[in-house]
């Protein structure tokens, strides 16, 4: 089905009045300006809900898509007694919806004589568990990392008797992960109605509030893992370009040496004498001693198990060099299973403890850890079997704070049948929206990859004036990155330095590989550039962005994480440099396997997969620049293939039309003009 035109909106089935100048929405938003694209999207969402059909919408930056789907969704759920979920990828958008957009929607609906209730639900590990809090406090001060933590826990103890929320981000104290992991809710440790603190349970109150709400906001990971409330009449998946990856992660396997080490240490840490085993009232010294020796053996065998993977796949050199590397596994039993025999012995010992559990709490605790070991064994066996043409198996190795992190992964290559059966068929209306879903004006790839059946579509451009606010800078003399790779990298770094010298505001340098990122970071230093330089990996992404915004003219060198979902308005981000067209590395395990799988299906890999994925990511990178109507700046594309190859036109068609500049002098003149007009 072809997307509808993006021109002025027609009738929106009775919702136009909400978005008119002087209408209900304008009363809640200062300096509200009607946007034809927002009205058009709202009308499409309204019709999809009324007609119980699916809908896919690409809405450019500035459309106001959150309110464009929230208002018709709220009106429909409230007037017809329905329930809907809005699932996002980032916590930032969740907070925007809960703190800003839904309160506006509630006020608008009050003007319509309707009452809207909404709630936020996150994964249970984000909530304080009252029982685990008091249990942890009872076990003694020796478990605290500092004296201040005891006071913080006392504050929480008083709070949980009068609060309705136990969400970590809403708590008045900050605790390290080491303590939070001891007091957070974990679903398999929950006693539910058998808990003595059931009436105080903060997660139960959150779920109860969600059950009474017309709209529940959640993240996509929780949505696919399973919501703790009944089915919904409609689902909105915002930031929907991430859905495929989130669903694939949920359906895959991720085994790591860190995960095993943590699980074994939680059962009983023989070095510090802590662990769940020490809390069992009826434990015998013989049993604890046998468990301790078995766990010590399991830790050693776990290290040997994962080190085997490094050796067999030749990953040691990359690890020693501080590089992250991934290698595909093509045959079964590439390493000896030295780990599951020890895990099986631990399962047996936990089963023995289960028969003498002192109470329901101990029984639940033992069962949970016994099951975690059982799941781990099953995943190890599944990985070592290495079966299934529509799945890829691979090993990843990297350093984290000087310690090796080794992951054994399985990723499904085709999630479309699962989503078709479990999402699109049972749900009356599923609405996908994002600023980047279409390629060359079509949603074919998104539909095919997600198993979405034929349904209405909308392709809405941005209301911003890109011809005035933005420019696209494509240097004239860059070498081809495939034909002259080393020269291209050297010239790219020099070009980045030259561009940064022209731009007074902040600059994003978006890279496509960690290797190039490290080379660029070694040369584009604070001493050389005379301004603050931030490098992905030097801290938490949210901390880096916060500091980048603060300095106003920083330079951020980044890869994957910062191509999307980052909002830096104003001249704190005045230029985005895309160093290379973001094709995925063809030799990465997932991409290599996917290409083979697509070819076996008789499909054209480049045109149906590689190119569309790169175009969407390119669009995401471009979209970091203009975030409101006052922003201005340039996007520099250093890869000459955007103009020298036939497929380059698809990249250029994916972004808003704006002036194209071909040399540094023109770029200087662009910024000079914009700075004068802004003054």
LUMPATOR-988086 format. One record per residue (C-alpha): residue in three letters; x, y, z. Coordinates in pm, whole numbers, plus 32768, in hexadecimal, padded with zeros to 4 digits. Each point is the difference from the previous one (the first is absolute). Example, Ala and Ser with C-alpha at 12.3 -4.5 7.8 and 13.67 -1.06 7.14 Angstrom:
2
Ala84CE7E3E830C/Ser808981587FBE/
REM end
This chain:
679
Unk800080008000/Unk808E81567F9D/Unk802981048115/Unk7F03811B7FF4/Unk806E81597F91/Unk80A780E580FC/Unk7F4D813D7F98/Unk7EF080BA80C2/Unk7F277F1B80CD/Unk7E9F7FAA7FA8/Unk7EF27FAD80FD/Unk80867F508134/Unk7EBA7F5C8066/Unk7F9D81018102/Unk8153804080A6/Unk806781397F41/Unk7F7180E5810B/Unk81007F8380FD/Unk812280847F2E/Unk7F6D81477F7F/Unk808481558061/Unk7F3780568136/Unk7F9A7E948028/Unk801E7F258135/Unk816E7FA87FC5/Unk8069816C7FD1/Unk7F79804E815B/Unk80FF7F118099/Unk813480547F30/Unk8099815A8007/Unk803880977EA6/Unk7F547ED67F5E/Unk80167FFA7E84/Unk7F1A7F187F39/Unk80BD7F087F25/Unk7F557F5C7ED8/Unk80D77EC78027/Unk7F987FD8816D/Unk7E8E801C7FA5/Unk802D7F067EE7/Unk80AD7F0380DF/Unk7EF980278110/Unk7EEF7FC07F01/Unk80AF7EC57F82/Unk80297F7C8165/Unk7E938052804D/Unk7F867F3F7ECE/Unk80E27ED58047/Unk7F787FE58162/Unk7E95802A7F95/Unk80227F057EE4/Unk80DF7F1380CB/Unk81167FF67EFF/Unk817880178017/Unk80B8813C7F98/Unk816680637FB3/Unk806A816E800F/Unk814B80AB7FBC/Unk7FF0815D8095/Unk812480EF7FCD/Unk80A180C58119/Unk7F1A81128081/Unk7EB77F617F9C/Unk7FA07FCE816C/Unk7FBA7E907FD0/Unk7FDB7FAF8172/Unk7EC980D98026/Unk7F907F9E7EA1/Unk7FCF7E9A8077/Unk7FBC803F8173/Unk7ED080E17FD1/Unk7F3A7F167F1A/Unk80757ED780D1/Unk7F8D80A68142/Unk7EB1806C7F6C/Unk7FC07EA27F79/Unk805F7F43813C/Unk7F3980EA80E2/Unk7EC580147F2C/Unk7FF17E8D7FAC/Unk80867F63813F/Unk813B7F767F5C/Unk81667FCE8072/Unk813F804A7F3D/Unk81777FE78033/Unk810680EF7F79/Unk81557F547FEE/Unk813A80D07FC5/Unk816E7FA47FD6/Unk80A0810D80D9/Unk7FBE80668166/Unk801E816A7F8D/Unk7EC67FE37F2D/Unk7F4A7F458116/Unk8045812080ED/Unk7F9180FE7EFA/Unk7EB77F4A7FD3/Unk7FBC7FDB8176/Unk807781578074/Unk7FA080DD7EDB/Unk7F247F707EEC/Unk7F067F2D80C3/Unk7FB7811780FD/Unk7FB080DE7ED4/Unk7F237EEE7F6D/Unk7F4B7FDC814E/Unk7FB381778005/Unk7F847FF97E99/Unk7F1B7EDB804A/Unk7F7680B38130/Unk7F90810C7F0C/Unk7F497EEE7F42/Unk7F587F82813E/Unk80DA7EC78013/Unk80E37F848117/Unk814E7F667F9E/Unk80CC7F2180E5/Unk815D7F947F9B/Unk81257F4C809E/Unk816D7FAB7FC8/Unk80757E99801E/Unk816A7F947FF1/Unk80B07EB4802E/Unk7FD67F7C8162/Unk81758028804A/Unk7FC3817A7FFC/Unk7F247FEC8138/Unk80517FEE8171/Unk7F947EBC80AB/Unk7F8A80458164/Unk80447E9D8078/Unk815E7FF47F70/Unk804B815B8090/Unk7FA97F9A8164/Unk80AE7EB17FD6/Unk813D80AC7F88/Unk7FF880FA8120/Unk7FCE7EE580F7/Unk81337F447F81/Unk80E9810A8089/Unk80E081287FC9/Unk811D7F307F78/Unk7F4B7FF97EB1/Unk8001817C7FD2/Unk810880A57F27/Unk8004813F80D3/Unk7F5B8088813D/Unk7F2480E67F2F/Unk7F567ED77F5F/Unk7F6B7F94814D/Unk7F598152801F/Unk7F817FED7E99/Unk7F677EAB8043/Unk7F5580878137/Unk7F6981157F2C/Unk7F797EF97F10/Unk7F777F338121/Unk7F3481298073/Unk7F9A805B7EA0/Unk7F777EAE7F9B/Unk7EF58010810F/Unk7F6681397F69/Unk806580087E90/Unk7F477F7B7ED1/Unk81347FE77F23/Unk81407F3B8029/Unk809780617EB2/Unk8177802C802D/Unk800C81497F3F/Unk7EF1809180E4/Unk80A67FA8814B/Unk8094811A80D4/Unk814D7F4B8032/Unk810B7F7D7F16/Unk809B7EAC803A/Unk81137F437F45/Unk7FA17ED87F27/Unk80A17F1280FA/Unk7EFC805B8105/Unk7EDE803C7F11/Unk80267E9B7F7E/Unk7FBF7F858165/Unk7EBE80C88035/Unk7F6180187EA8/Unk7EDB7F2D7F95/Unk80527EC47F3F/Unk7ED47F497F75/Unk80797EA18051/Unk80478064816B/Unk7EA780978036/Unk7F1F7F528102/Unk7ECB80B07F77/Unk7ED17FCD80E5/Unk80CE7F3180F4/Unk80E0812C804C/Unk7FD280A28155/Unk803081517F55/Unk7F027FBE7EEE/Unk7F28812B8061/Unk813180E37FFA/Unk80897F727EB7/Unk805C81297F27/Unk80137F3E7EBB/Unk7EA57F6E8040/Unk7F7A8162802E/Unk80A2806E7EB9/Unk7F687ED97F46/Unk7EAC803F80A0/Unk8010816A7F8E/Unk805A7F8D7EA3/Unk7ED77F127FFB/Unk7F1A81268046/Unk809F80DB7EF6/Unk7F9380327E9B/Unk816680387F88/Unk81357F4E8086/Unk815B80767F9B/Unk810F7EF57FFC/Unk814A7FB87F57/Unk80177F137EDA/Unk80D27F0480C3/Unk7EEE7FD88106/Unk7EF57FF47EF4/Unk80A17EDA7F4E/Unk80607F518143/Unk7E94800A806E/Unk7F33810B80AD/Unk7F787FA7815C/Unk7E9E80697F9A/Unk7EF67F777F12/Unk800680317E88/Unk7FD081547F5D/Unk7F0E807A7EF9/Unk810F80CE7F57/Unk817A801D8003/Unk80D1812B7F96/Unk816E7FAD7FC3/Unk80BB814B7FFD/Unk816E800A7F93/Unk7F8E7ED47F33/Unk81437FEC7F37/Unk808C7F4A8132/Unk7EEF7EF78017/Unk80B37EFE7F2A/Unk813C800C80D3/Unk7F477FF7814E/Unk7F2B7ED87F97/Unk81317F467F7B/Unk80B88038814A/Unk7ED77F7880C1/Unk7FEF7EC87F26/Unk81797FC78003/Unk81077F8180F4/Unk810680CF80B7/Unk80F07F3580D8/Unk812380B7809F/Unk81147FB080F4/Unk7F86812980CC/Unk7EA07F708018/Unk80827EAD8076/Unk80F4809980F9/Unk7EED80D98092/Unk7F077EE2801D/Unk80F97F1F80B2/Unk8068811A80E9/Unk7E98804C805A/Unk7FC97E968068/Unk8131800580E2/Unk813880D47FEC/Unk810B7F3180A9/Unk80EF8129801B/Unk7F2080E480D0/Unk7F107EFE808D/Unk7ECC80AA7F6D/Unk7EEA7F717F2A/Unk7EA67F6A800B/Unk80887EB8808B/Unk806080AE8146/Unk7E98806F8036/Unk7F757E9E800B/Unk7FA57FB18168/Unk80157E857FE3/Unk81477FEB7F3F/Unk81027F0C8081/Unk8174803E800B/Unk80337ECD7F27/Unk7F0E80867EF8/Unk8098815E8007/Unk81607F737FE2/Unk7F9F7F247ED9/Unk7F4E81257F5B/Unk813180DF8035/Unk80F07F097F5F/Unk7F0F7FC47EDE/Unk7FD981777FC6/Unk817980378007/Unk80297EEB7F00/Unk7EE680957F2F/Unk80A981578001/Unk81467F667F82/Unk7F4D7F2F7EFB/Unk7F3B81327F91/Unk814480BF7FC4/Unk808D7ED77F40/Unk7EBD7FDE7F38/Unk800181697F88/Unk817A800A7FCC/Unk7FDB7ED37F1B/Unk7F1F80D67F22/Unk810B810F7FEF/Unk810E7F077FA0/Unk7F367F347F08/Unk7F8781387F49/Unk814680C58013/Unk7F7A812280CD/Unk8121802780F7/Unk80C880F97F2D/Unk7ED880EC7FD8/Unk7FB97FEF8173/Unk816A804D805A/Unk7FF5812B7F13/Unk7ECA808280B3/Unk7F247FCA7ECF/Unk7EA27F6F7FF1/Unk7FE47EE27F0B/Unk7EEC7F147F93/Unk802F7EAF7F54/Unk7EF37F257F6D/Unk7FDB7E95806E/Unk7FB77F147EDF/Unk80107EA48099/Unk7F7B7F538138/Unk80CA7FBC8139/Unk811980F37FAF/Unk80647FEC816E/Unk7FE97EF18106/Unk7EDE802580F0/Unk80C380138144/Unk7EF780D380AB/Unk7EAE7F4F8003/Unk807C7ED780D0/Unk805680F1811B/Unk7EB780BB7FD2/Unk7F477EB5800F/Unk80A97FAE814C/Unk7F9881588085/Unk7E9A7FBF7F8D/Unk80097EB980C3/Unk808180A8813A/Unk7EF4810E7FE9/Unk7EFD7EEF7FD3/Unk80807F5F813F/Unk7FDB814E80B6/Unk7EA280287F77/Unk7F8A7ECB80BA/Unk805F80A2814C/Unk7F9581687FB7/Unk7F9280AC8141/Unk7EE380C97F68/Unk7F5E807D7EC0/Unk810381157FDC/Unk81217F0A8006/Unk7F497F177F13/Unk7FCC81197F04/Unk816A806E8020/Unk808C7EA37FC5/Unk7F127FB87EDF/Unk806281477F56/Unk81757FB88004/Unk7FCC7E957FA7/Unk7F36806F7ED1/Unk810381047F9C/Unk810A7EF07FF9/Unk7F177F1E7F37/Unk7FBF81127EFF/Unk817580417FE6/Unk80427E8F7FB9/Unk7EF57FFB7EF3/Unk808F81367F57/Unk81627F708003/Unk7F857EC07F5C/Unk7F3580C67F03/Unk812E80D37FA4/Unk80E87ED77FDD/Unk7F087F497F1E/Unk801481257F0B/Unk7EC77F957F42/Unk7F1280C27F22/Unk803780A87EAD/Unk7F2D812A806C/Unk80DF8045812D/Unk8168806E8027/Unk80F07FA28117/Unk812A80D8805A/Unk80FA805E810D/Unk80568161806D/Unk812D806C80CF/Unk805081568096/Unk809D809F8132/Unk7F3680A98111/Unk80D580B88100/Unk81247F247FA3/Unk7F417EB98029/Unk7F9A7F237EDA/Unk7E8F7FE47FB0/Unk7FBD7ED07F26/Unk7EA47FC87F73/Unk7F717ED37F4C/Unk7EDC807F7F30/Unk7EE67F797F2C/Unk7F3180EE7F2C/Unk7ECB7F9F7F34/Unk8014807B7E99/Unk7E8A80097FBD/Unk7F12807A810C/Unk7EE680527F0D/Unk7F3A7EBA8033/Unk800C8027817C/Unk7F8C816B7FFA/Unk7EF37FB47F00/Unk7F727EEC80DB/Unk803180988159/Unk7FD881777FC0/Unk7F4A805D7EC1/Unk7F017EE57FF3/Unk7F7980108167/Unk8011817D802A/Unk7EE480BF7F53/Unk80D081377FBC/Unk817D801D8001/Unk808C81567FA9/Unk817180217FA5/Unk809A815A7FFB/Unk815A80977FEA/Unk80B881127F46/Unk80B67EF17F39/Unk7F3B7ED87F78/Unk7FE880317E87/Unk81027FD67EEE/Unk7FC980BC7EB9/Unk7EA080508075/Unk7FA17E96803E/Unk7FD57F2B813A/Unk80467EB37F54/Unk81327FA480D0/Unk7F618057814E/Unk7EC57F397FB0/Unk80BF7ED37F82/Unk80F67FF48123/Unk7EEE80238107/Unk7EF87F247F5E/Unk7F0A81237FF0/Unk7ED77FC17F19/Unk7F7F80FA7EFF/Unk7F60812D80AA/Unk7FE8817C7FE1/Unk814280CA7FEF/Unk806581688035/Unk814480AB7F98/Unk800E815C8097/Unk811980F77FCB/Unk808A80F08102/Unk7F608158802A/Unk8159809D8030/Unk809080DB7EEC/Unk81367F377FA7/Unk804A80DA7ED1/Unk803F811F80F3/Unk806E7F4B813A/Unk80E97EF37F78/Unk81087FB17EFF/Unk809C7EBF7F80/Unk817980157FD8/Unk809F7EFB7F19/Unk817580487FC8/Unk806D7FF27E96/Unk81467F438013/Unk7FD87EDB80F0/Unk80907EAE7F8F/Unk7F257ECB7FE4/Unk7FFC7F498152/Unk80027EA87F5B/Unk810C80407EFB/Unk80E680D280DD/Unk7FA57FA68163/Unk8136807F80B7/Unk800881477F3C/Unk7E8B8032803C/Unk802A7FD98178/Unk812580F6800D/Unk7F4A81007F29/Unk7EBF7FD380C8/Unk80AD80538149/Unk809F81377F63/Unk7EB080667F6E/Unk7F5D7FD88156/Unk810580E98098/Unk7FC681017EE9/Unk7E867FF5802E/Unk801D8020817A/Unk80D781357FC7/Unk7EE180A17F41/Unk7EE87FAE80F7/Unk7FDD80C98141/Unk7EFD7F1A80A0/Unk800D7E92805A/Unk80587EEC7F08/Unk7FA47E917FED/Unk80FB7F257F43/Unk7F397EC37FB4/Unk80D97ED47FA9/Unk7FA67EA67F80/Unk81177F3980A6/Unk80BA7FFE814A/Unk81497FE87F46/Unk7FCE814C7F4D/Unk7F72809B813D/Unk81427FB280BD/Unk80DB808A7EE8/Unk7F34813F7FF1/Unk80038027817B/Unk817B7FE48004/Unk8020812D7F15/Unk7ECE80D3804B/Unk806780558163/Unk7FAB812680E0/Unk816280877FD3/Unk7FE47FF57E86/Unk7E9E80887FE6/Unk7FFD80F68120/Unk7EB27F868084/Unk7F6E7EE580D2/Unk80067EAB7F57/Unk7F217EE0806D/Unk80337E9A7F8D/Unk7EFB7EEF8012/Unk80687EFB80FE/Unk80A580FA80EA/Unk7EC9800980DC/Unk7E8C7FB6800A/Unk7F50808A7EC8/Unk7F1180D680CE/Unk8126809B80C0/Unk80BA804B7EBC/Unk7ED180AB7F65/Unk7FBA80C9813A/Unk816480888003/Unk7FFF80337E85/Unk7ECA80DB801F/Unk809A80C2811F/Unk813F806A7F4C/Unk7F3D807F7ECD/Unk811B7FC87F05/Unk807E7EA28044/Unk80657EF57F07/Unk7F6F7EA4802E/Unk80A07ED77F4F/Unk7F067EE47FFF/Unk7F7F7ECA7F57/Unk7EB77F3E8010/Unk7F6980858145/Unk7FFA816E7F97/Unk7F747FD77EA0/Unk7EA17FFD808F/Unk7F2F8065812E/Unk80DF81278061/Unk7F6281598017/Unk80EC812D8013/Unk7F42813B7F98/Unk809E81517FB6/Unk8168804B7FA8/Unk807D7F0180FE/Unk7FE67F277EC7/Unk804080D07EC9/Unk80987EFA7F1C/Unk7FE97E897FC8/Unk811C7F557F43/Unk7FA77EAE7F67/Unk81567F717FB7/Unk7F8E7EDB7F2B/Unk7EB97F777F76/Unk7F857F1D8118/Unk7FFB7EAF7F54/Unk801B7EEB80FE/Unk814A7F457FFF/Unk7FC37ED97F13/Unk80EE7F2380C2/Unk7F4A8028814C/Unk7F687EB3806F/Unk7E95806F7FED/Unk802380B67EB3/Unk80C27EE37F5F/Unk7EFE7F008070/Unk7EDD80DF7F9B/Unk808E802E7EA3/Unk801F7E877FD9/Unk7EA07FCA8082/Unk7F69810A7F1B/Unk80B97F707ED5/Unk7F767EA78051/Unk7EA5809C7FF0/Unk804880817EA2/Unk800A816B8073/Unk80EE81137F90/Unk80CF804C8135/Unk808581597FA7/Unk7EC280A27F7F/Unk7F0F7F5580F2/Unk80CD800F813F/Unk815B80A08009/Unk7FA581407F48/Unk7EB1804180AF/Unk809D7FCB8157/Unk811A80F47FAC/Unk7F0B81037F77/Unk7F2F7FF8813E/Unk8134802780DE/Unk807C811F7F25/Unk7EAD80A9802D/Unk801D7FCF817A/Unk815880A18005/Unk7F8781277F31/Unk7ED9802780EE/Unk80E280508129/Unk803781637F7B/Unk7EBB80C87FE5/Unk7F2C7FCA8138/Unk7F29813D7FFF/Unk7FA081257F22/Unk811D80DD8082/Unk81197F077FC2/Unk80F280207EE0/Unk81327F467F8D/Unk809D7F1B7F00/Unk80217E8A7FD2/Unk814C7FA17F62/Unk80147EB77F41/Unk816A7FA17FBF/Unk7FB57EC67F37/Unk800980597E8A/Unk7F2B7ED17FA6/Unk7ECD80CC805E/Unk803080B17EAE/Unk80E07F157F36/Unk7F357EBF8021/Unk7EA57FCB7F73/Unk7F7B7F8F8152/Unk80748149809B/Unk7EC080A47F84/Unk7F387F2B80F5/Unk80C180948124/Unk7FC281627F85/Unk7E8E7FBF7FC0/Unk7FD77F838165/Unk804D8154809C/Unk7F5181537FE1/Unk806780D97EDB/Unk81038105805D/Unk811A80C07F53/Unk812D7F2D7F9B/Unk815A8093803F/Unk81397F747F5B/Unk812980B8809D/Unk806B808B814F/Unk7FDC81697F8E/Unk7E8D7FCC7FBD/Unk7FDC7F5C8156/Unk80A2812F80A8/Unk7F1580EA7F45/Unk7ED07F32806A/Unk8056801B8172/Unk805981717FDD/Unk7EAB804E7F65/Unk7F437F338101/Unk80BD809A8126/Unk7FB181607F81/Unk7E8E7FB47FD1/Unk7FED7F578156/Unk809C813480A0/
REM end
